[in-house]
């Protein structure tokens, strides 16, 4: 069994994270600039050292330094000496870099079908009615064997269901054109935020987050989130999808000597902001049950009030950095944080929270019986890896030497809903054009034949117009042909 991980100390008082209880989840809170990021890096470093893979989002772009040996500035060395803390030994963790946009790390993708209507509705900001229509679209696609892999598949399916809404109403429910239009507009906005790069294949294999190197150290997976954070709903839904994927993929393992993976959810307030009740219930369920899959989840946020009580009650390991009490909400957060940590008879927690220095924290970790430890005012031990980002050359070296190098870089576009609906539309158009072809006119009935020929000529013009519309439609737009066929047009992006 791995030895307890020393997280923080002050004099003779030490706070250890027990590896066997690291999957009981945790919370790291504190105002900006109080040391949350350093605490996160230190925890990730210690978990990696005992063979636990880690996932964390790098929202500020400075966590990649965990891959390089550290060298503390003289100013920090002096602070550590004043606090009676030893200098950390320089070390580097095996690191894999990921990026939804494929610019600063290996691409991360999911299929539309795997994301599902609930999370996709959250990503698009749909109301209840629009979410219901999206669920109908997914159900129709499932029943008709149409794969939803990327956004062009979803657009094609929306167009198909919207234009044939009457035939689906009695079986699936009402499908309004207004709701379909709202979803299409949401997809357009998602496209502009770069969401189209996230949907497709090859889809992320969650097992690639759970690797160790040749020395048995856990790989630290870092998601470049500085650009992703500009689209907060996409960021939060993406991380929730990964957490759900872990929950649905991993088998039950019960209590282990150490977690199979620890998942740090930075900027956690974005996950719960304006989240519908159904989604919050889903998060609570996942957090409560994923522990038995050997996964620990640690929420990192500025204010403990950002996390709903139903989820907060599942977080046993707490690291509370300083909070500021400038507003009534701040004061409420201070009281809330103090009241949810185990009291220390010799320490006024509420007063201490506002007086903590940078790198100092109130720490309460679970003991060997799973009970919250007495809260201690201690100093978080700094990591031995570099504080700050890697250089471009170091980033390229990490990507080239990664265990998954070359696996996700090339996209795959197999036949799915878009191609199948387009082929059906072309077949319908060809059949209609053939049915409208002019018949040879008898010579003896020249006048009557001329009349028939004029009518068939008009149909030919209509058919040619439809063919031209297929050739000139832009991007991935799906249009309804004038002869009743569904046409897909244009080149793929």
PELINNOR-V909688 format. One record per residue. N is the residue number from 1. PHI is phi in degrees with one decimal (NA if undefined). Layout:
n->N phi->PHI
n->N phi->PHI
This chain:
n->1 phi->NA
n->2 phi->-61.0
n->3 phi->-70.8
n->4 phi->-56.7
n->5 phi->-96.4
n->6 phi->-74.8
n->7 phi->-101.6
n->8 phi->-154.0
n->9 phi->-156.3
n->10 phi->-155.7
n->11 phi->63.9
n->12 phi->-87.5
n->13 phi->-86.7
n->14 phi->-127.0
n->15 phi->-118.2
n->16 phi->-114.6
n->17 phi->-93.0
n->18 phi->-81.3
n->19 phi->-55.2
n->20 phi->-68.6
n->21 phi->-114.7
n->22 phi->-70.5
n->23 phi->-86.6
n->24 phi->-87.1
n->25 phi->71.3
n->26 phi->-163.6
n->27 phi->-139.4
n->28 phi->-120.7
n->29 phi->-129.5
n->30 phi->157.1
n->31 phi->-68.9
n->32 phi->-59.1
n->33 phi->83.4
n->34 phi->-97.6
n->35 phi->117.0
n->36 phi->-61.2
n->37 phi->-64.2
n->38 phi->-65.5
n->39 phi->-61.8
n->40 phi->-59.5
n->41 phi->-65.3
n->42 phi->-64.3
n->43 phi->-64.4
n->44 phi->-61.5
n->45 phi->-63.5
n->46 phi->-69.7
n->47 phi->-68.1
n->48 phi->-60.1
n->49 phi->-63.5
n->50 phi->-99.9
n->51 phi->89.7
n->52 phi->-100.8
n->53 phi->-65.9
n->54 phi->-132.7
n->55 phi->-121.9
n->56 phi->-151.7
n->57 phi->-91.2
n->58 phi->-99.0
n->59 phi->-78.7
n->60 phi->-107.5
n->61 phi->79.3
n->62 phi->-124.3
n->63 phi->-91.5
n->64 phi->-65.6
n->65 phi->-61.6
n->66 phi->-62.7
n->67 phi->-83.9
n->68 phi->-125.4
n->69 phi->-60.7
n->70 phi->-93.3
n->71 phi->-145.3
n->72 phi->-72.5
n->73 phi->-65.0
n->74 phi->-59.1
n->75 phi->-62.5
n->76 phi->-69.9
n->77 phi->-60.1
n->78 phi->-65.2
n->79 phi->-62.0
n->80 phi->-65.0
n->81 phi->-64.6
n->82 phi->-62.9
n->83 phi->-90.0
n->84 phi->73.6
n->85 phi->-104.8
n->86 phi->-75.1
n->87 phi->-72.3
n->88 phi->-72.1
n->89 phi->-73.5
n->90 phi->-60.1
n->91 phi->-156.1
n->92 phi->-132.5
n->93 phi->-104.1
n->94 phi->-61.7
n->95 phi->-135.4
n->96 phi->-118.4
n->97 phi->-102.9
n->98 phi->-130.0
n->99 phi->-157.6
n->100 phi->-55.9
n->101 phi->-88.1
n->102 phi->69.4
n->103 phi->-98.5
n->104 phi->-111.1
n->105 phi->-171.8
n->106 phi->-63.2
n->107 phi->-62.2
n->108 phi->-120.3
n->109 phi->-132.3
n->110 phi->-136.9
n->111 phi->-85.9
n->112 phi->-60.0
n->113 phi->-63.0
n->114 phi->-71.7
n->115 phi->-63.9
n->116 phi->81.6
n->117 phi->-67.9
n->118 phi->-65.4
n->119 phi->-70.7
n->120 phi->-67.7
n->121 phi->-62.3
n->122 phi->-65.2
n->123 phi->-63.9
n->124 phi->-89.9
n->125 phi->68.3
n->126 phi->-82.7
n->127 phi->-84.2
n->128 phi->-62.8
n->129 phi->-64.4
n->130 phi->-65.9
n->131 phi->-62.8
n->132 phi->-63.2
n->133 phi->-64.4
n->134 phi->-62.5
n->135 phi->-64.4
n->136 phi->-62.1
n->137 phi->-59.7
n->138 phi->-63.1
n->139 phi->-67.0
n->140 phi->-60.2
n->141 phi->-61.0
n->142 phi->-63.2
n->143 phi->-66.4
n->144 phi->-97.1
n->145 phi->66.9
n->146 phi->-101.9
n->147 phi->-73.7
n->148 phi->-107.0
n->149 phi->-106.1
n->150 phi->-131.5
n->151 phi->-69.1
n->152 phi->-68.2
n->153 phi->-64.4
n->154 phi->-66.7
n->155 phi->-62.7
n->156 phi->-62.0
n->157 phi->-68.5
n->158 phi->-61.2
n->159 phi->-62.3
n->160 phi->-62.9
n->161 phi->-67.7
n->162 phi->-62.4
n->163 phi->-81.8
n->164 phi->-118.2
n->165 phi->-58.7
n->166 phi->-62.6
n->167 phi->-74.0
n->168 phi->-99.4
n->169 phi->-61.0
n->170 phi->-68.8
n->171 phi->-92.9
n->172 phi->-112.8
n->173 phi->119.2
n->174 phi->-66.4
n->175 phi->-122.6
n->176 phi->-92.0
n->177 phi->-63.6
n->178 phi->-64.4
n->179 phi->-67.7
n->180 phi->-60.9
n->181 phi->-63.7
n->182 phi->-63.9
n->183 phi->-66.7
n->184 phi->-61.1
n->185 phi->-64.8
n->186 phi->-63.1
n->187 phi->-65.6
n->188 phi->-62.4
n->189 phi->-64.7
n->190 phi->-62.6
n->191 phi->-59.2
n->192 phi->-67.2
n->193 phi->-84.8
n->194 phi->93.4
n->195 phi->-66.1
n->196 phi->-63.0
n->197 phi->-74.8
n->198 phi->-83.0
n->199 phi->-94.9
n->200 phi->147.8
n->201 phi->-129.2
n->202 phi->-72.1
n->203 phi->-77.7
n->204 phi->-59.2
n->205 phi->-89.5
n->206 phi->-60.6
n->207 phi->-65.0
n->208 phi->-71.5
n->209 phi->-85.8
n->210 phi->-124.3
n->211 phi->-113.9
n->212 phi->-124.5
n->213 phi->-89.9
n->214 phi->-64.2
n->215 phi->-92.5
n->216 phi->84.5
n->217 phi->-84.4
n->218 phi->-69.7
n->219 phi->-75.3
n->220 phi->-93.4
n->221 phi->-92.7
n->222 phi->-116.6
n->223 phi->-93.5
n->224 phi->-68.0
n->225 phi->-119.3
n->226 phi->-63.8
n->227 phi->-78.1
n->228 phi->-63.4
n->229 phi->-67.8
n->230 phi->-67.9
n->231 phi->-118.7
n->232 phi->-57.8
n->233 phi->-69.2
n->234 phi->-64.8
n->235 phi->-59.3
n->236 phi->-65.9
n->237 phi->-68.5
n->238 phi->-62.1
n->239 phi->-66.4
n->240 phi->-65.8
n->241 phi->-60.4
n->242 phi->-62.3
n->243 phi->-64.3
n->244 phi->-65.4
n->245 phi->-63.4
n->246 phi->-60.6
n->247 phi->-63.3
n->248 phi->-82.3
n->249 phi->-92.7
n->250 phi->-77.1
n->251 phi->-80.6
n->252 phi->-69.3
n->253 phi->-127.3
n->254 phi->70.8
n->255 phi->-86.7
n->256 phi->-112.0
n->257 phi->-70.0
n->258 phi->-156.9
n->259 phi->-66.4
n->260 phi->-80.3
n->261 phi->-163.2
n->262 phi->-118.1
n->263 phi->-113.7
n->264 phi->-97.0
n->265 phi->-106.8
n->266 phi->-77.9
n->267 phi->51.7
n->268 phi->-64.2
n->269 phi->-60.5
n->270 phi->-68.4
n->271 phi->-68.4
n->272 phi->-102.5
n->273 phi->-64.2
n->274 phi->57.2
n->275 phi->-75.7
n->276 phi->-66.2
n->277 phi->-57.6
n->278 phi->-61.4
n->279 phi->-72.7
n->280 phi->-61.1
n->281 phi->-63.8
n->282 phi->-64.4
n->283 phi->-61.8
n->284 phi->-59.0
n->285 phi->-62.5
n->286 phi->-63.5
n->287 phi->-62.8
n->288 phi->-69.0
n->289 phi->-97.7
n->290 phi->-69.0
n->291 phi->-57.9
n->292 phi->-73.6
n->293 phi->-91.3
n->294 phi->84.9
n->295 phi->-113.0
n->296 phi->-102.1
n->297 phi->-118.3
n->298 phi->-121.6
n->299 phi->-89.6
n->300 phi->-119.3
n->301 phi->-156.5
n->302 phi->-79.2
n->303 phi->-127.9
n->304 phi->-62.3
n->305 phi->-71.4
n->306 phi->-69.5
n->307 phi->-103.7
n->308 phi->-59.0
n->309 phi->-58.0
n->310 phi->-64.2
n->311 phi->-90.0
n->312 phi->-57.4
n->313 phi->-67.3
n->314 phi->-91.6
n->315 phi->-100.3
n->316 phi->-85.5
n->317 phi->-97.6
n->318 phi->-124.0
n->319 phi->-128.6
n->320 phi->-110.3
n->321 phi->-84.7
n->322 phi->-63.6
n->323 phi->-119.3
n->324 phi->-100.5
n->325 phi->-116.6
n->326 phi->-88.8
n->327 phi->-125.8
n->328 phi->-57.0
n->329 phi->-66.8
n->330 phi->-61.1
n->331 phi->-63.9
n->332 phi->-65.0
n->333 phi->-64.6
n->334 phi->-61.8
n->335 phi->-63.6
n->336 phi->-63.9
n->337 phi->-62.3
n->338 phi->-66.3
n->339 phi->-77.0
n->340 phi->-96.3
n->341 phi->-107.1
n->342 phi->-65.2
n->343 phi->-63.0
n->344 phi->-119.5
n->345 phi->-54.6
n->346 phi->-98.1
n->347 phi->-143.2
n->348 phi->-86.2
n->349 phi->-63.4
n->350 phi->-64.0
n->351 phi->-71.8
n->352 phi->-68.2
n->353 phi->-58.4
n->354 phi->-84.7
n->355 phi->-110.9
n->356 phi->-67.5
n->357 phi->-84.7
n->358 phi->-63.1
n->359 phi->86.0
n->360 phi->-98.3
n->361 phi->-155.0
n->362 phi->-93.0
n->363 phi->-123.1
n->364 phi->-136.6
n->365 phi->-113.9
n->366 phi->-67.0
n->367 phi->-87.5
n->368 phi->-67.5
n->369 phi->-105.6
n->370 phi->79.6
n->371 phi->-97.0
n->372 phi->-60.1
n->373 phi->-73.5
n->374 phi->-59.8
n->375 phi->-66.2
n->376 phi->-121.7
n->377 phi->-93.9
n->378 phi->-138.8
n->379 phi->-105.1
n->380 phi->-71.8
n->381 phi->-72.8
n->382 phi->-72.3
n->383 phi->-75.8
n->384 phi->-89.8
n->385 phi->-86.2
n->386 phi->-67.2
n->387 phi->-94.0
n->388 phi->130.8
n->389 phi->-79.6
n->390 phi->-83.4
n->391 phi->-81.1
n->392 phi->-55.5
n->393 phi->-65.4
n->394 phi->-65.4
n->395 phi->-62.2
n->396 phi->-62.7
n->397 phi->-64.6
n->398 phi->-64.0
n->399 phi->-66.5
n->400 phi->-68.4
n->401 phi->-94.1
n->402 phi->-68.4
n->403 phi->-68.2
n->404 phi->-114.3
n->405 phi->-58.2
n->406 phi->84.2
n->407 phi->-77.1
n->408 phi->-109.0
n->409 phi->-70.2
n->410 phi->-101.2
n->411 phi->-78.7
n->412 phi->-123.0
n->413 phi->-127.2
n->414 phi->-87.4
n->415 phi->-64.4
n->416 phi->-148.2
n->417 phi->-56.0
n->418 phi->-59.2
n->419 phi->-66.9
n->420 phi->-68.0
n->421 phi->-67.2
n->422 phi->-66.1
n->423 phi->-66.0
n->424 phi->-61.2
n->425 phi->-65.4
n->426 phi->-66.5
n->427 phi->-65.4
n->428 phi->-64.4
n->429 phi->-66.8
n->430 phi->-63.4
n->431 phi->-65.4
n->432 phi->-66.2
n->433 phi->-66.4
n->434 phi->-67.4
n->435 phi->-65.8
n->436 phi->-89.8
n->437 phi->-64.6
n->438 phi->-69.7
n->439 phi->-90.0
n->440 phi->-60.3
n->441 phi->-87.8
n->442 phi->-61.5
n->443 phi->-63.7
n->444 phi->-72.1
n->445 phi->-117.2
n->446 phi->-61.4
n->447 phi->-66.1
n->448 phi->-67.4
n->449 phi->-63.9
n->450 phi->-62.8
n->451 phi->-64.5
n->452 phi->-65.4
n->453 phi->-60.7
n->454 phi->-62.6
n->455 phi->-66.9
n->456 phi->-67.6
n->457 phi->-61.4
n->458 phi->-62.2
n->459 phi->-64.1
n->460 phi->-62.2
n->461 phi->-60.3
n->462 phi->-62.3
n->463 phi->-63.2
n->464 phi->-62.2
n->465 phi->-61.8
n->466 phi->-65.0
n->467 phi->-63.1
n->468 phi->-62.2
n->469 phi->-63.4
n->470 phi->-67.9
n->471 phi->-75.5
n->472 phi->-106.3
n->473 phi->-65.1
n->474 phi->-97.4
n->475 phi->62.8
n->476 phi->-111.1
n->477 phi->-66.3
n->478 phi->-108.7
n->479 phi->-119.8
n->480 phi->-87.3
n->481 phi->-71.5
n->482 phi->-68.6
n->483 phi->-96.6
n->484 phi->96.9
n->485 phi->-90.2
n->486 phi->-98.9
n->487 phi->-109.7
n->488 phi->-106.4
n->489 phi->-133.5
n->490 phi->80.9
n->491 phi->-82.0
n->492 phi->-88.9
n->493 phi->-92.2
